[in-house]
Amino acid sequence: MVQAYILIQTEVGKAAEVAGEISSITGVTLAEDVTGPYDVIVRAEANNVDELGKLVVAQIQAVEGITRTLTCPIVHI
């Protein structure tokens, strides 16, 4: 299982709407609108890195109102 945080920048005024829509995507375990340099932080999981990439590119980035994403895979050192 691969888990990651996805940091999202949105169009002005779209953070809550984007977080709400993303929270219904399979593989997303948490989606919160926040303040700071990013507008939404998502925690997601997939079976492997390829599936995580597909989740981010095909489903999360397809949500209207997103301008940029940064995916941060979780590592256990």
CNS distance restraints for C-alpha pairs under 8 A (distance, minus, plus):
assign (resid   1 and name CA) (resid  45 and name CA) 6.81 0.50 0.50
assign (resid   1 and name CA) (resid  46 and name CA) 5.82 0.50 0.50
assign (resid   1 and name CA) (resid  47 and name CA) 4.55 0.50 0.50
assign (resid   1 and name CA) (resid  48 and name CA) 6.00 0.50 0.50
assign (resid   2 and name CA) (resid  45 and name CA) 5.56 0.50 0.50
assign (resid   2 and name CA) (resid  46 and name CA) 5.36 0.50 0.50
assign (resid   2 and name CA) (resid  47 and name CA) 5.91 0.50 0.50
assign (resid   2 and name CA) (resid  48 and name CA) 5.47 0.50 0.50
assign (resid   2 and name CA) (resid  49 and name CA) 6.41 0.50 0.50
assign (resid   2 and name CA) (resid  52 and name CA) 7.32 0.50 0.50
assign (resid   2 and name CA) (resid  73 and name CA) 7.30 0.50 0.50
assign (resid   2 and name CA) (resid  74 and name CA) 7.42 0.50 0.50
assign (resid   3 and name CA) (resid  43 and name CA) 7.23 0.50 0.50
assign (resid   3 and name CA) (resid  44 and name CA) 5.65 0.50 0.50
assign (resid   3 and name CA) (resid  45 and name CA) 4.27 0.50 0.50
assign (resid   3 and name CA) (resid  46 and name CA) 6.54 0.50 0.50
assign (resid   3 and name CA) (resid  73 and name CA) 5.92 0.50 0.50
assign (resid   3 and name CA) (resid  74 and name CA) 5.58 0.50 0.50
assign (resid   4 and name CA) (resid  43 and name CA) 5.77 0.50 0.50
assign (resid   4 and name CA) (resid  44 and name CA) 5.47 0.50 0.50
assign (resid   4 and name CA) (resid  45 and name CA) 6.41 0.50 0.50
assign (resid   4 and name CA) (resid  71 and name CA) 6.62 0.50 0.50
assign (resid   4 and name CA) (resid  72 and name CA) 5.31 0.50 0.50
assign (resid   4 and name CA) (resid  73 and name CA) 3.95 0.50 0.50
assign (resid   4 and name CA) (resid  74 and name CA) 5.06 0.50 0.50
assign (resid   5 and name CA) (resid  41 and name CA) 6.77 0.50 0.50
assign (resid   5 and name CA) (resid  42 and name CA) 5.49 0.50 0.50
assign (resid   5 and name CA) (resid  43 and name CA) 4.55 0.50 0.50
assign (resid   5 and name CA) (resid  44 and name CA) 6.41 0.50 0.50
assign (resid   5 and name CA) (resid  71 and name CA) 5.99 0.50 0.50
assign (resid   5 and name CA) (resid  72 and name CA) 5.09 0.50 0.50
assign (resid   5 and name CA) (resid  73 and name CA) 6.30 0.50 0.50
assign (resid   5 and name CA) (resid  74 and name CA) 7.20 0.50 0.50
assign (resid   6 and name CA) (resid  41 and name CA) 5.80 0.50 0.50
assign (resid   6 and name CA) (resid  42 and name CA) 4.97 0.50 0.50
assign (resid   6 and name CA) (resid  43 and name CA) 6.32 0.50 0.50
assign (resid   6 and name CA) (resid  44 and name CA) 7.53 0.50 0.50
assign (resid   6 and name CA) (resid  69 and name CA) 6.55 0.50 0.50
assign (resid   6 and name CA) (resid  70 and name CA) 5.57 0.50 0.50
assign (resid   6 and name CA) (resid  71 and name CA) 4.41 0.50 0.50
assign (resid   6 and name CA) (resid  72 and name CA) 6.02 0.50 0.50
assign (resid   7 and name CA) (resid  38 and name CA) 6.14 0.50 0.50
assign (resid   7 and name CA) (resid  39 and name CA) 7.70 0.50 0.50
assign (resid   7 and name CA) (resid  40 and name CA) 6.17 0.50 0.50
assign (resid   7 and name CA) (resid  41 and name CA) 4.81 0.50 0.50
assign (resid   7 and name CA) (resid  42 and name CA) 6.50 0.50 0.50
assign (resid   7 and name CA) (resid  69 and name CA) 5.58 0.50 0.50
assign (resid   7 and name CA) (resid  70 and name CA) 5.04 0.50 0.50
assign (resid   7 and name CA) (resid  71 and name CA) 6.38 0.50 0.50
assign (resid   7 and name CA) (resid  72 and name CA) 7.81 0.50 0.50
assign (resid   8 and name CA) (resid  38 and name CA) 5.56 0.50 0.50
assign (resid   8 and name CA) (resid  39 and name CA) 5.89 0.50 0.50
assign (resid   8 and name CA) (resid  40 and name CA) 5.05 0.50 0.50
assign (resid   8 and name CA) (resid  41 and name CA) 6.15 0.50 0.50
assign (resid   8 and name CA) (resid  42 and name CA) 7.84 0.50 0.50
assign (resid   8 and name CA) (resid  66 and name CA) 6.92 0.50 0.50
assign (resid   8 and name CA) (resid  67 and name CA) 7.64 0.50 0.50
assign (resid   8 and name CA) (resid  68 and name CA) 5.82 0.50 0.50
assign (resid   8 and name CA) (resid  69 and name CA) 4.53 0.50 0.50
assign (resid   8 and name CA) (resid  70 and name CA) 6.52 0.50 0.50
assign (resid   9 and name CA) (resid  37 and name CA) 7.62 0.50 0.50
assign (resid   9 and name CA) (resid  38 and name CA) 4.99 0.50 0.50
assign (resid   9 and name CA) (resid  39 and name CA) 5.14 0.50 0.50
assign (resid   9 and name CA) (resid  40 and name CA) 6.66 0.50 0.50
assign (resid   9 and name CA) (resid  66 and name CA) 6.05 0.50 0.50
assign (resid   9 and name CA) (resid  67 and name CA) 5.62 0.50 0.50
assign (resid   9 and name CA) (resid  68 and name CA) 5.14 0.50 0.50
assign (resid   9 and name CA) (resid  69 and name CA) 6.37 0.50 0.50
assign (resid  10 and name CA) (resid  14 and name CA) 6.06 0.50 0.50
assign (resid  10 and name CA) (resid  15 and name CA) 5.99 0.50 0.50
assign (resid  10 and name CA) (resid  18 and name CA) 7.66 0.50 0.50
assign (resid  10 and name CA) (resid  38 and name CA) 7.89 0.50 0.50
assign (resid  10 and name CA) (resid  39 and name CA) 6.17 0.50 0.50
assign (resid  10 and name CA) (resid  40 and name CA) 7.72 0.50 0.50
assign (resid  10 and name CA) (resid  65 and name CA) 5.45 0.50 0.50
assign (resid  10 and name CA) (resid  66 and name CA) 4.34 0.50 0.50
assign (resid  10 and name CA) (resid  67 and name CA) 5.12 0.50 0.50
assign (resid  10 and name CA) (resid  68 and name CA) 7.00 0.50 0.50
assign (resid  11 and name CA) (resid  15 and name CA) 7.53 0.50 0.50
assign (resid  11 and name CA) (resid  65 and name CA) 5.33 0.50 0.50
assign (resid  11 and name CA) (resid  66 and name CA) 6.32 0.50 0.50
assign (resid  11 and name CA) (resid  67 and name CA) 6.38 0.50 0.50
assign (resid  14 and name CA) (resid  18 and name CA) 6.01 0.50 0.50
assign (resid  14 and name CA) (resid  65 and name CA) 6.07 0.50 0.50
assign (resid  15 and name CA) (resid  19 and name CA) 6.07 0.50 0.50
assign (resid  15 and name CA) (resid  33 and name CA) 5.67 0.50 0.50
assign (resid  15 and name CA) (resid  34 and name CA) 7.95 0.50 0.50
assign (resid  15 and name CA) (resid  39 and name CA) 5.61 0.50 0.50
assign (resid  15 and name CA) (resid  40 and name CA) 6.14 0.50 0.50
assign (resid  16 and name CA) (resid  20 and name CA) 6.11 0.50 0.50
assign (resid  16 and name CA) (resid  32 and name CA) 7.90 0.50 0.50
assign (resid  16 and name CA) (resid  33 and name CA) 5.70 0.50 0.50
assign (resid  16 and name CA) (resid  40 and name CA) 7.99 0.50 0.50
assign (resid  17 and name CA) (resid  21 and name CA) 6.29 0.50 0.50
assign (resid  18 and name CA) (resid  22 and name CA) 6.07 0.50 0.50
assign (resid  18 and name CA) (resid  40 and name CA) 7.69 0.50 0.50
assign (resid  18 and name CA) (resid  63 and name CA) 6.88 0.50 0.50
assign (resid  18 and name CA) (resid  64 and name CA) 7.36 0.50 0.50
assign (resid  18 and name CA) (resid  65 and name CA) 6.62 0.50 0.50
assign (resid  18 and name CA) (resid  66 and name CA) 7.29 0.50 0.50
assign (resid  19 and name CA) (resid  23 and name CA) 6.06 0.50 0.50
assign (resid  19 and name CA) (resid  31 and name CA) 5.33 0.50 0.50
assign (resid  19 and name CA) (resid  32 and name CA) 5.80 0.50 0.50
assign (resid  19 and name CA) (resid  33 and name CA) 5.93 0.50 0.50
assign (resid  19 and name CA) (resid  40 and name CA) 6.21 0.50 0.50
assign (resid  19 and name CA) (resid  42 and name CA) 7.98 0.50 0.50
assign (resid  20 and name CA) (resid  24 and name CA) 7.16 0.50 0.50
assign (resid  20 and name CA) (resid  31 and name CA) 7.29 0.50 0.50
assign (resid  21 and name CA) (resid  25 and name CA) 7.44 0.50 0.50
assign (resid  21 and name CA) (resid  63 and name CA) 7.41 0.50 0.50
assign (resid  22 and name CA) (resid  28 and name CA) 7.25 0.50 0.50
assign (resid  22 and name CA) (resid  31 and name CA) 6.62 0.50 0.50
assign (resid  22 and name CA) (resid  60 and name CA) 6.45 0.50 0.50
assign (resid  22 and name CA) (resid  63 and name CA) 7.33 0.50 0.50
assign (resid  23 and name CA) (resid  28 and name CA) 6.07 0.50 0.50
assign (resid  23 and name CA) (resid  29 and name CA) 7.25 0.50 0.50
assign (resid  23 and name CA) (resid  30 and name CA) 6.31 0.50 0.50
assign (resid  23 and name CA) (resid  31 and name CA) 5.32 0.50 0.50
assign (resid  24 and name CA) (resid  28 and name CA) 7.32 0.50 0.50
assign (resid  25 and name CA) (resid  59 and name CA) 7.50 0.50 0.50
assign (resid  25 and name CA) (resid  60 and name CA) 7.80 0.50 0.50
assign (resid  27 and name CA) (resid  44 and name CA) 5.49 0.50 0.50
assign (resid  27 and name CA) (resid  45 and name CA) 5.28 0.50 0.50
assign (resid  27 and name CA) (resid  46 and name CA) 6.21 0.50 0.50
assign (resid  27 and name CA) (resid  55 and name CA) 7.54 0.50 0.50
assign (resid  28 and name CA) (resid  42 and name CA) 7.02 0.50 0.50
assign (resid  28 and name CA) (resid  43 and name CA) 6.02 0.50 0.50
assign (resid  28 and name CA) (resid  44 and name CA) 4.25 0.50 0.50
assign (resid  28 and name CA) (resid  45 and name CA) 6.48 0.50 0.50
assign (resid  29 and name CA) (resid  42 and name CA) 7.60 0.50 0.50
assign (resid  29 and name CA) (resid  43 and name CA) 5.58 0.50 0.50
assign (resid  29 and name CA) (resid  44 and name CA) 5.39 0.50 0.50
assign (resid  29 and name CA) (resid  45 and name CA) 7.21 0.50 0.50
assign (resid  30 and name CA) (resid  42 and name CA) 5.47 0.50 0.50
assign (resid  30 and name CA) (resid  43 and name CA) 5.02 0.50 0.50
assign (resid  30 and name CA) (resid  44 and name CA) 7.00 0.50 0.50
assign (resid  31 and name CA) (resid  40 and name CA) 6.83 0.50 0.50
assign (resid  31 and name CA) (resid  41 and name CA) 5.82 0.50 0.50
assign (resid  31 and name CA) (resid  42 and name CA) 4.34 0.50 0.50
assign (resid  31 and name CA) (resid  43 and name CA) 6.52 0.50 0.50
assign (resid  32 and name CA) (resid  40 and name CA) 5.54 0.50 0.50
assign (resid  32 and name CA) (resid  41 and name CA) 5.48 0.50 0.50
assign (resid  32 and name CA) (resid  42 and name CA) 6.46 0.50 0.50
assign (resid  33 and name CA) (resid  39 and name CA) 5.63 0.50 0.50
assign (resid  33 and name CA) (resid  40 and name CA) 4.25 0.50 0.50
assign (resid  33 and name CA) (resid  41 and name CA) 6.45 0.50 0.50
assign (resid  34 and name CA) (resid  38 and name CA) 7.05 0.50 0.50
assign (resid  34 and name CA) (resid  39 and name CA) 5.20 0.50 0.50
assign (resid  34 and name CA) (resid  40 and name CA) 5.54 0.50 0.50
assign (resid  34 and name CA) (resid  41 and name CA) 7.00 0.50 0.50
assign (resid  35 and name CA) (resid  39 and name CA) 5.83 0.50 0.50
assign (resid  44 and name CA) (resid  52 and name CA) 7.93 0.50 0.50
assign (resid  45 and name CA) (resid  52 and name CA) 6.81 0.50 0.50
assign (resid  46 and name CA) (resid  51 and name CA) 5.79 0.50 0.50
assign (resid  46 and name CA) (resid  52 and name CA) 5.22 0.50 0.50
assign (resid  46 and name CA) (resid  55 and name CA) 8.00 0.50 0.50
assign (resid  47 and name CA) (resid  51 and name CA) 6.42 0.50 0.50
assign (resid  47 and name CA) (resid  52 and name CA) 7.49 0.50 0.50
assign (resid  48 and name CA) (resid  52 and name CA) 6.30 0.50 0.50
assign (resid  49 and name CA) (resid  53 and name CA) 6.14 0.50 0.50
assign (resid  50 and name CA) (resid  54 and name CA) 6.31 0.50 0.50
assign (resid  51 and name CA) (resid  55 and name CA) 6.11 0.50 0.50
assign (resid  52 and name CA) (resid  56 and name CA) 6.29 0.50 0.50
assign (resid  53 and name CA) (resid  57 and name CA) 6.05 0.50 0.50
assign (resid  54 and name CA) (resid  58 and name CA) 5.39 0.50 0.50
assign (resid  54 and name CA) (resid  59 and name CA) 7.36 0.50 0.50
assign (resid  55 and name CA) (resid  59 and name CA) 5.33 0.50 0.50
assign (resid  55 and name CA) (resid  60 and name CA) 6.40 0.50 0.50
assign (resid  56 and name CA) (resid  60 and name CA) 4.84 0.50 0.50
assign (resid  56 and name CA) (resid  61 and name CA) 5.96 0.50 0.50
assign (resid  57 and name CA) (resid  61 and name CA) 5.26 0.50 0.50
assign (resid  57 and name CA) (resid  62 and name CA) 7.18 0.50 0.50
assign (resid  58 and name CA) (resid  62 and name CA) 6.17 0.50 0.50
assign (resid  59 and name CA) (resid  63 and name CA) 6.97 0.50 0.50
assign (resid  61 and name CA) (resid  66 and name CA) 6.64 0.50 0.50
assign (resid  61 and name CA) (resid  69 and name CA) 7.44 0.50 0.50
assign (resid  62 and name CA) (resid  66 and name CA) 7.94 0.50 0.50
